[in-house]
Amino acid sequence: MKLRTVLMGAAASMAMAPAAYAERGSDGQLGIVMWQAPSTMNPYLSGGTKEIIAGSLALEPLAGFDAEGAIYPRLVTEIPSLENGGISEDMTSVTWTLRDDITWSDGTPLTADDVVFTADYCMDPNGGCSQLAKFEGVTAVEAVDPQTVRITFASPRPDPFSAFVGSQSPILQKAQFENCVGANAPTCTDQNFGPIGTGPFRVTQFLTNDTISLEANPEYRDPAKPAFATVLVKGGGDAAGAARSVLETGEFDYAWNTQLAPDVIAGMEAAGLGQVTAAFGSLVERIHVNLTDPSSSLPEGERSTAAHPHPFLSDPAVRQALSMAIDRELLVEIGYGTSGQATCNYVPAPESWASDNTDCLTQDIEGANALLEEAGWTMGGNGIREKDGVQLNMVFQTSVNAVRQDFQALIKQWWSEIGVETELKTVDASVFFGSDAGSPDTLQKFYADVQMYADNFDGNNPAPYLAKHTCDKAPSPANQWQGEGISRFCDPEYDRMVSELDGIIDAEERAQMGRTMNDMLTKDSNAIIPLVYRGTASAHANALGGVQLNAWDSEIWNIADWTRVAP
């Protein structure tokens, strides 16, 4: 089976042609299945891809990234540049001009005050914003006038397109969210489940970890769009069931994240009802190592915090040995086929930012054992290494998914060969990627020793993605467990580089620093153990036109253009 980045030939022609004749709501209901059910529509309260995609049905940023990774205007008249004066000559500010025809779904106008409020909302020190890295280096966001917003940076910013660019940082309506700042942010259930937006749809009902019902936004700026009158987003189940509901039974039109083995997908596609498309962006399946102690013997509020370093994963030799023991090529073969490739990098793209970091591609069980011996971890009679009374016993958690469970089983076996005992734990994906600060099983809470998942960054600037791992962004009770530094990695030198990165004007110098930072997170520390650079893959019915999978933004970025076509 060959996975495609765009529809081909006649199918593509049929998909795009009807859009010119569409009328708002003329194509009935659109059915989307997201087996990892969204837990909120507010992407500022969850770093999960499922929430970002769900939120993008209603919420929009100032600008987005198209399927080729190019920036394009959404709520603004044009993309700022040095030539048009939108980027200041000293590159310390960027000015956005809002379109004058944008209204919220409640009929009120979008203004610069909404943009300023959104920045204040995310940067509130008492809040727990999951997209705080988007605002790294921002010193001020000001309303010049009702239609103009200026963002000022601490240093020159040759690429200022982070905050409010891409679906990870959309605009929130001030009038709806003004009482939801700081510690109140997660308590505003009505707002977080039903945000008033400027996008093509508006929420009519949100059932946590179950279904989201939406209707066409009557205030949407294009009177002919969206073509669908309603959208039903169904959550729950698993990737196989989701794919089957599109490719074999035709119950749904679109299935997000069909993370299945290639032969399984090929068998489903044989029914002739739909197809899987894939696109490569920056998505990496990886293992995060917990550098703090997740032990349940610690008081609640202190587990997995900087107050307690991990009893054995604080040892660099142990982390390196864990990486050396993994056969990444075999993981690709059984899990992704042509839609994946083995990688040692946290940042795999764009090409200039991808480190020449290939040592991990060769499995080395013998070398891992020698490394642990040299570090004083001796093999016990039970086959488990120990040192100073501490045994290498780990809990390895991930979300429920057939491919991930296959990976867990293989990795557990390889780690047993180097004297590491591993207990496997699986968590329902809706919970694992959720935003409930009270749950012990979220990836942010990280009450395990290691965990596996994947995410990516918007656009082609990895700087905000790398900025997630500064010392101050580790999840903790202080930020309501919404921090972005999942491994609790903390290095003052890394923090310094983050503060300097965006001020570097020369493109190659920026990329070089980015590669160095990637190496600090991966091969130098093994705080993050990359496994597979994988494509974003989803299934859609042949009767669904206009789909163009986007790996650089919300994958349903152009849902306003989707239509019903003859299969």
Wavefront OBJ file of the C-alpha trace (Angstrom):
o trace
v 0.000 0.000 0.000
v 1.271 3.435 -0.833
v 0.136 6.278 1.415
v -0.471 9.536 -0.431
v -0.077 13.135 0.651
v -2.867 14.386 -1.617
v -5.648 12.821 -3.615
v -4.583 11.934 -7.102
v -5.937 12.153 -10.615
v -9.657 12.175 -11.202
v -10.424 11.778 -7.502
v -8.704 15.084 -6.771
v -10.585 16.791 -9.588
v -13.927 15.597 -8.292
v -13.001 16.630 -4.772
v -12.202 20.226 -5.628
v -14.607 21.031 -8.449
v -17.910 21.063 -6.525
v -16.645 23.628 -4.002
v -17.487 26.501 -6.355
v -21.162 25.490 -6.388
v -21.570 24.693 -2.708
v -24.073 26.486 -0.511
v -23.763 26.772 3.235
v -25.287 23.723 4.882
v -26.316 22.045 1.625
v -24.405 18.813 2.232
v -26.062 17.688 5.450
v -24.032 16.162 8.270
v -20.307 15.458 8.334
v -19.259 12.536 10.516
v -15.795 12.561 12.076
v -14.526 9.838 14.374
v -11.691 10.637 16.792
v -10.997 7.501 18.760
v -8.956 9.593 21.188
v -11.920 11.627 22.386
v -11.266 15.356 22.963
v -11.603 16.452 26.580
v -11.874 20.191 25.850
v -12.273 22.562 22.919
v -9.683 24.942 24.392
v -6.179 24.110 23.112
v -4.625 26.386 25.730
v -5.646 23.853 28.374
v -4.305 20.778 26.612
v -1.241 20.076 24.537
v -2.964 17.076 22.975
v -3.344 16.972 19.210
v -6.931 15.791 19.578
v -7.918 18.974 21.435
v -6.098 21.187 18.947
v -7.924 19.552 16.045
v -11.310 19.671 17.778
v -10.790 23.295 18.735
v -9.891 24.211 15.149
v -13.465 23.503 14.077
v -14.531 26.691 15.853
v -11.426 28.668 16.845
v -8.943 30.319 14.486
v -5.500 31.920 14.718
v -4.511 35.128 12.954
v -2.658 33.079 10.340
v -2.112 29.445 9.549
v 0.176 27.095 7.692
v -1.024 25.389 4.524
v -0.355 21.800 3.495
v 3.076 22.776 2.168
v 4.038 24.540 5.396
v 3.658 28.054 3.944
v 2.095 30.739 6.112
v -1.196 32.273 4.913
v -3.588 34.888 6.389
v -6.818 33.876 8.112
v -8.147 36.679 10.303
v -5.750 39.327 8.970
v -5.435 41.279 5.739
v -1.917 40.090 4.909
v 1.157 38.417 6.346
v 3.489 40.992 7.931
v 6.902 41.442 6.328
v 9.783 43.875 6.270
v 8.621 45.003 2.853
v 5.083 45.926 3.905
v 6.180 47.349 7.239
v 4.478 44.657 9.305
v 7.834 43.571 10.717
v 9.809 46.452 12.206
v 13.209 47.270 10.716
v 14.943 46.179 13.902
v 12.840 42.982 13.907
v 11.731 43.483 17.498
v 8.021 43.746 16.704
v 5.391 42.442 14.327
v 2.139 44.247 13.554
v -1.011 42.461 12.426
v -3.994 44.158 10.764
v -7.301 42.387 11.349
v -9.822 42.006 8.561
v -12.853 44.232 9.042
v -15.369 41.550 8.066
v -14.688 39.035 10.859
v -17.333 38.454 13.503
v -17.587 35.931 16.296
v -20.264 33.269 16.011
v -22.440 35.333 18.366
v -22.441 38.199 15.859
v -20.057 40.554 17.697
v -16.941 41.877 15.914
v -13.451 40.489 16.378
v -11.164 43.241 17.659
v -7.582 43.747 18.707
v -8.713 43.574 22.334
v -9.530 39.887 21.831
v -6.004 39.227 20.619
v -4.442 41.113 23.525
v -6.671 39.253 25.963
v -5.653 35.870 24.545
v -1.990 36.704 25.079
v -2.679 37.794 28.656
v -4.731 34.629 29.200
v -1.888 32.318 28.171
v 0.918 34.298 29.807
v -0.841 34.686 33.159
v 1.712 33.392 35.722
v -1.063 31.840 37.810
v -2.468 29.859 34.912
v -1.377 26.637 33.277
v -1.193 27.401 29.561
v -0.256 24.413 27.437
v 0.949 26.669 24.616
v 3.146 28.999 26.658
v 6.175 28.264 24.457
v 4.365 30.054 21.626
v 4.854 33.283 23.578
v 8.534 32.766 24.395
v 10.346 36.115 24.275
v 7.146 38.168 23.942
v 7.348 41.292 26.123
v 4.127 43.037 25.069
v 0.980 42.517 23.011
v -0.819 45.812 22.402
v -3.921 47.045 20.618
v -2.736 49.926 18.422
v -6.354 50.492 17.380
v -9.428 48.215 17.148
v -8.078 46.515 14.012
v -4.337 46.538 14.707
v -2.202 44.463 17.078
v 1.509 44.870 17.770
v 3.591 42.112 19.362
v 6.948 43.168 20.807
v 9.854 40.811 21.483
v 12.776 40.986 23.886
v 15.248 40.726 21.000
v 15.186 40.815 17.181
v 12.923 38.088 15.822
v 13.598 37.232 12.153
v 10.761 34.709 12.285
v 8.008 36.291 14.407
v 5.311 33.830 13.389
v 4.702 31.887 16.569
v 2.038 33.447 18.791
v -1.373 33.355 17.066
v -0.012 31.487 14.044
v -1.261 27.935 13.618
v -4.098 26.137 15.367
v -2.138 25.620 18.568
v -2.621 29.291 19.501
v -6.012 30.575 18.277
v -7.827 33.722 19.382
v -10.269 33.521 22.298
v -13.174 35.933 22.704
v -12.445 38.326 25.567
v -16.121 38.763 26.441
v -16.546 35.006 26.911
v -13.291 34.208 28.727
v -12.483 37.368 30.711
v -13.461 35.699 34.012
v -11.443 32.568 33.171
v -7.880 33.772 33.620
v -5.172 32.362 35.862
v -6.246 29.668 38.288
v -9.843 30.011 37.071
v -8.984 28.828 33.544
v -9.803 25.116 33.968
v -12.945 25.834 36.016
v -14.803 27.547 33.137
v -16.524 24.463 31.798
v -19.067 26.219 29.569
v -16.385 28.323 27.918
v -13.875 25.502 27.471
v -16.461 23.093 26.079
v -18.263 25.627 23.891
v -15.927 28.445 22.874
v -17.368 31.209 20.727
v -15.197 31.283 17.623
v -14.733 32.744 14.173
v -14.304 29.392 12.420
v -16.703 27.579 10.089
v -18.613 25.764 12.857
v -19.919 26.475 16.340
v -20.471 24.034 19.188
v -24.043 23.048 20.078
v -23.215 20.255 22.536
v -20.043 18.881 24.118
v -20.085 15.576 25.980
v -16.722 14.953 27.634
v -14.792 12.057 26.104
v -17.843 11.166 24.012
v -19.323 13.381 21.275
v -19.161 16.954 20.037
v -22.052 18.353 18.015
v -21.555 21.450 15.894
v -23.495 23.453 13.352
v -22.442 25.760 10.532
v -21.452 29.158 11.903
v -24.085 31.597 10.557
v -21.579 34.441 10.938
v -18.790 32.799 8.953
v -17.177 35.270 6.565
v -17.829 33.258 3.387
v -21.609 32.991 2.859
v -21.191 29.833 0.740
v -19.235 27.943 3.394
v -19.139 25.541 5.110
v -20.991 23.123 2.858
v -21.947 20.889 5.777
v -24.852 21.974 7.976
v -23.710 19.998 11.004
v -20.721 18.049 12.250
v -20.779 15.097 14.627
v -17.424 14.263 16.217
v -17.574 10.806 17.810
v -14.948 9.902 20.385
v -13.859 6.627 21.904
v -13.015 3.161 20.657
v -9.714 2.452 18.996
v -7.826 3.236 15.801
v -8.945 0.036 14.079
v -12.612 0.667 14.796
v -12.320 4.273 13.641
v -10.673 3.318 10.366
v -13.186 0.539 9.806
v -16.119 2.938 10.264
v -14.881 4.911 7.249
v -13.155 2.360 5.038
v -15.404 -0.693 5.476
v -18.822 0.283 6.854
v -19.106 3.858 5.604
v -20.649 4.960 8.906
v -18.379 8.015 9.130
v -16.738 10.317 6.607
v -13.398 10.943 8.279
v -11.294 9.028 10.801
v -8.461 10.869 12.498
v -5.142 9.211 13.279
v -5.418 5.761 11.743
v -2.320 4.550 13.562
v -2.391 0.963 12.318
v -0.017 -1.512 10.716
v 0.245 -1.111 6.919
v -1.244 -4.510 6.130
v -4.281 -3.776 8.278
v -4.939 -0.516 6.428
v -4.501 -2.204 3.051
v -7.104 -4.817 3.944
v -9.630 -2.156 4.924
v -9.018 -0.049 1.818
v -9.843 -3.076 -0.311
v -13.543 -2.492 0.451
v -13.404 0.476 -1.903
v -15.271 2.974 0.288
v -12.347 5.207 1.219
v -8.644 5.663 1.516
v -5.913 6.657 3.934
v -3.809 9.711 3.175
v -0.586 10.610 4.927
v 1.717 13.597 5.070
v 5.080 14.087 6.739
v 5.589 17.108 8.950
v 7.371 16.944 12.302
v 5.629 14.062 14.073
v 7.984 11.816 16.089
v 6.979 8.772 18.135
v 9.266 8.869 21.129
v 9.895 7.887 24.730
v 10.097 10.527 27.438
v 12.250 9.635 30.428
v 11.024 10.954 33.774
v 13.953 12.702 35.418
v 11.940 13.067 38.624
v 10.621 10.461 41.037
v 7.033 9.345 40.318
v 6.847 7.020 43.336
v 3.484 6.768 45.047
v 5.352 6.743 48.372
v 5.862 10.486 47.968
v 3.187 12.957 49.117
v 0.687 14.014 46.474
v 1.919 17.248 44.922
v 5.554 16.153 45.176
v 5.506 13.124 42.877
v 7.136 13.790 39.503
v 8.387 17.210 40.577
v 11.854 18.723 40.709
v 11.847 18.324 44.483
v 12.671 14.629 44.044
v 15.162 13.473 41.368
v 14.574 10.008 39.929
v 16.427 7.300 41.898
v 18.050 5.734 38.829
v 16.942 7.548 35.675
v 18.942 10.522 36.919
v 21.979 8.426 35.901
v 22.899 9.328 32.271
v 24.328 5.833 31.729
v 20.951 4.215 32.423
v 19.150 6.520 30.011
v 21.740 5.937 27.302
v 21.561 2.177 27.747
v 17.768 2.254 27.362
v 18.167 3.977 24.001
v 20.986 1.723 22.803
v 18.900 -1.411 23.399
v 16.125 -0.438 20.963
v 15.901 -1.686 17.363
v 14.180 1.273 15.702
v 14.227 -0.226 12.218
v 12.170 -3.180 13.431
v 9.688 -0.818 15.077
v 9.205 0.956 11.752
v 8.750 -2.324 9.916
v 6.008 -3.655 12.189
v 4.292 -0.370 12.949
v 4.440 2.016 10.023
v 6.036 0.614 6.888
v 6.533 3.336 4.282
v 4.797 5.935 6.475
v 7.612 5.888 9.030
v 11.376 6.016 9.303
v 13.732 5.371 12.187
v 15.074 8.523 13.793
v 17.305 9.733 16.602
v 15.938 13.288 16.422
v 13.254 15.101 18.368
v 13.177 17.731 15.583
v 13.207 15.852 12.249
v 12.284 18.787 9.988
v 12.814 21.146 8.252
v 15.906 19.563 6.758
v 18.271 22.336 7.828
v 17.279 21.823 11.482
v 17.600 18.017 11.432
v 20.723 16.955 13.303
v 23.180 14.467 11.855
v 22.284 12.289 14.794
v 22.331 8.674 13.682
v 24.182 6.641 16.335
v 20.961 5.306 17.833
v 19.889 3.688 14.559
v 22.020 0.612 15.278
v 20.787 -1.523 18.151
v 23.599 -2.357 20.571
v 22.546 -4.697 23.377
v 26.128 -5.700 24.125
v 27.253 -2.075 24.360
v 24.314 -1.184 26.607
v 25.205 -3.991 29.007
v 28.853 -2.902 29.076
v 27.839 0.697 29.750
v 25.695 -0.307 32.712
v 28.435 -2.538 34.127
v 30.924 0.304 33.889
v 28.473 2.609 35.680
v 28.244 0.141 38.587
v 24.877 -1.424 37.814
v 25.518 -5.111 38.423
v 23.296 -7.972 37.315
v 21.442 -9.686 40.146
v 20.514 -13.331 40.280
v 16.990 -12.443 39.188
v 18.272 -10.853 35.979
v 17.674 -7.297 37.220
v 20.534 -4.861 37.600
v 21.010 -3.009 40.869
v 23.283 -0.478 42.505
v 23.385 0.700 46.117
v 20.194 -1.174 46.854
v 18.264 0.372 43.920
v 16.968 -2.001 41.251
v 16.210 -1.073 37.631
v 12.448 -1.612 37.865
v 10.345 0.682 35.656
v 6.748 1.449 34.754
v 6.422 2.124 31.014
v 3.129 3.789 30.088
v 1.469 4.873 26.876
v -1.994 5.255 25.391
v -4.130 2.305 24.317
v -3.265 1.625 20.678
v -2.352 -1.603 18.894
v 0.869 -0.255 17.390
v 1.997 1.232 20.691
v 1.277 -1.995 22.546
v 3.386 -3.879 19.982
v 6.172 -1.374 20.567
v 5.865 -1.737 24.341
v 6.174 -5.518 24.156
v 9.277 -5.395 21.980
v 10.962 -2.681 24.010
v 10.227 -4.529 27.273
v 11.981 -7.587 25.835
v 15.017 -5.605 24.715
v 15.289 -3.886 28.077
v 15.084 -7.227 29.865
v 18.198 -8.220 27.923
v 20.143 -5.428 29.611
v 18.816 -6.141 33.108
v 15.878 -3.721 33.263
v 12.539 -5.049 34.497
v 9.602 -3.242 32.913
v 5.952 -3.144 33.917
v 3.733 -2.128 31.025
v 0.850 0.244 31.621
v -1.757 1.372 29.112
v -4.086 4.324 29.570
v -7.200 5.169 27.596
v -6.094 7.723 25.018
v -8.784 10.223 25.970
v -7.433 10.237 29.519
v -3.717 10.026 28.684
v -3.891 12.994 26.310
v -6.510 14.779 28.407
v -6.274 17.902 30.498
v -7.834 16.855 33.802
v -5.436 18.106 36.480
v -7.060 15.705 38.943
v -6.307 12.590 36.896
v -3.195 10.566 37.806
v -2.903 9.169 34.283
v -2.259 12.175 32.033
v 1.007 12.442 30.137
v 1.640 15.779 31.878
v 1.239 14.280 35.366
v 3.675 11.501 34.302
v 3.243 9.135 37.237
v 5.458 6.552 35.518
v 9.155 6.144 34.813
v 8.993 6.358 31.028
v 6.167 7.043 28.587
v 5.674 6.942 24.840
v 3.652 9.200 22.554
v 3.991 11.607 19.631
v 3.210 15.224 18.871
v 4.437 17.882 16.468
v 4.779 21.619 15.949
v 2.966 24.089 13.705
v 4.708 25.397 10.610
v 8.391 25.148 9.776
v 9.925 26.977 12.746
v 10.905 24.486 15.477
v 12.034 27.205 17.919
v 8.795 27.272 19.987
v 8.820 23.465 20.062
v 12.326 23.460 21.495
v 11.320 26.212 23.935
v 8.969 23.767 25.662
v 11.886 22.294 27.587
v 13.084 25.234 29.649
v 13.251 24.700 33.414
v 10.176 26.811 34.124
v 7.867 24.788 31.868
v 7.938 21.470 33.736
v 4.406 20.370 34.735
v 3.728 20.764 38.440
v 0.937 21.701 40.834
v 2.033 25.336 40.421
v 0.861 25.358 36.788
v -1.989 22.909 37.332
v 0.036 20.171 35.599
v -0.225 21.950 32.238
v 3.500 22.542 31.662
v 5.166 21.455 28.438
v 8.515 20.112 29.656
v 7.263 16.558 30.084
v 10.606 14.931 30.983
v 11.322 17.627 33.605
v 14.582 18.311 31.741
v 16.323 21.360 33.221
v 19.625 22.791 31.991
v 20.535 26.490 32.457
v 22.647 26.369 29.300
v 19.649 25.097 27.345
v 17.513 27.891 28.811
v 20.114 30.420 27.694
v 20.060 29.058 24.165
v 16.265 29.255 24.041
v 16.414 32.920 25.025
v 18.977 33.611 22.291
v 17.648 31.402 19.499
v 14.906 33.635 18.165
v 17.204 36.646 18.153
v 19.618 35.009 15.700
v 19.043 36.460 12.241
v 21.280 34.243 10.116
v 19.207 31.214 9.030
v 22.061 28.709 9.145
v 23.222 29.944 12.536
v 19.671 29.529 13.861
v 19.450 26.028 12.428
v 22.843 25.129 13.919
v 21.748 26.202 17.382
v 18.509 24.276 16.900
v 20.450 21.141 16.009
v 22.599 21.574 19.114
v 19.508 21.911 21.301
v 17.967 18.839 19.696
v 21.130 16.914 20.573
v 21.029 18.174 24.161
v 17.541 16.697 24.577
v 18.374 13.438 22.782
v 21.823 11.920 22.413
v 23.543 14.144 24.992
v 21.056 13.515 27.793
v 18.565 10.918 26.485
v 15.842 12.785 28.342
v 13.903 12.151 25.132
v 14.472 8.907 23.217
v 13.167 9.320 19.642
v 11.953 6.199 17.868
v 10.079 6.815 14.615
v 9.586 9.857 12.393
v 6.057 9.113 11.249
v 3.564 10.539 8.846
v 0.264 11.991 9.940
v -2.272 9.486 8.576
v -6.076 9.642 8.517
v -8.869 7.969 6.554
v -11.587 9.656 4.529
v -14.497 8.414 2.472
v -14.329 8.613 -1.301
v -17.537 10.649 -1.073
v -15.772 13.380 0.890
v -14.231 16.050 -1.312
v -11.730 18.787 -0.618
v -9.642 16.875 1.920
v -5.993 17.904 1.857
v -4.135 16.492 4.827
v -1.939 19.034 6.578
v 0.988 17.938 8.728
v 2.050 21.519 9.537
v -1.141 22.745 11.249
v -4.486 21.260 12.228
v -4.839 18.440 9.742
v -8.432 19.543 9.037
v -7.212 23.098 8.332
v -9.458 23.540 5.270
v -12.617 21.868 6.585
v -14.632 24.893 5.415
v -13.871 23.679 1.871
v -14.958 20.073 2.369
v -17.976 18.936 0.370
v -20.012 15.853 -0.414
v -19.098 14.428 -3.844
v -20.105 11.454 -5.948
v -17.911 8.501 -4.855
l 1 2 3 4 5 6 7 8 9 10 11 12 13 14 15 16 17 18 19 20 21 22 23 24 25 26 27 28 29 30 31 32 33 34 35 36 37 38 39 40 41 42 43 44 45 46 47 48 49 50 51 52 53 54 55 56 57 58 59 60 61 62 63 64 65 66 67 68 69 70 71 72 73 74 75 76 77 78 79 80 81 82 83 84 85 86 87 88 89 90 91 92 93 94 95 96 97 98 99 100 101 102 103 104 105 106 107 108 109 110 111 112 113 114 115 116 117 118 119 120 121 122 123 124 125 126 127 128 129 130 131 132 133 134 135 136 137 138 139 140 141 142 143 144 145 146 147 148 149 150 151 152 153 154 155 156 157 158 159 160 161 162 163 164 165 166 167 168 169 170 171 172 173 174 175 176 177 178 179 180 181 182 183 184 185 186 187 188 189 190 191 192 193 194 195 196 197 198 199 200 201 202 203 204 205 206 207 208 209 210 211 212 213 214 215 216 217 218 219 220 221 222 223 224 225 226 227 228 229 230 231 232 233 234 235 236 237 238 239 240 241 242 243 244 245 246 247 248 249 250 251 252 253 254 255 256 257 258 259 260 261 262 263 264 265 266 267 268 269 270 271 272 273 274 275 276 277 278 279 280 281 282 283 284 285 286 287 288 289 290 291 292 293 294 295 296 297 298 299 300 301 302 303 304 305 306 307 308 309 310 311 312 313 314 315 316 317 318 319 320 321 322 323 324 325 326 327 328 329 330 331 332 333 334 335 336 337 338 339 340 341 342 343 344 345 346 347 348 349 350 351 352 353 354 355 356 357 358 359 360 361 362 363 364 365 366 367 368 369 370 371 372 373 374 375 376 377 378 379 380 381 382 383 384 385 386 387 388 389 390 391 392 393 394 395 396 397 398 399 400 401 402 403 404 405 406 407 408 409 410 411 412 413 414 415 416 417 418 419 420 421 422 423 424 425 426 427 428 429 430 431 432 433 434 435 436 437 438 439 440 441 442 443 444 445 446 447 448 449 450 451 452 453 454 455 456 457 458 459 460 461 462 463 464 465 466 467 468 469 470 471 472 473 474 475 476 477 478 479 480 481 482 483 484 485 486 487 488 489 490 491 492 493 494 495 496 497 498 499 500 501 502 503 504 505 506 507 508 509 510 511 512 513 514 515 516 517 518 519 520 521 522 523 524 525 526 527 528 529 530 531 532 533 534 535 536 537 538 539 540 541 542 543 544 545 546 547 548 549 550 551 552 553 554 555 556 557 558 559 560 561 562 563 564 565 566 567
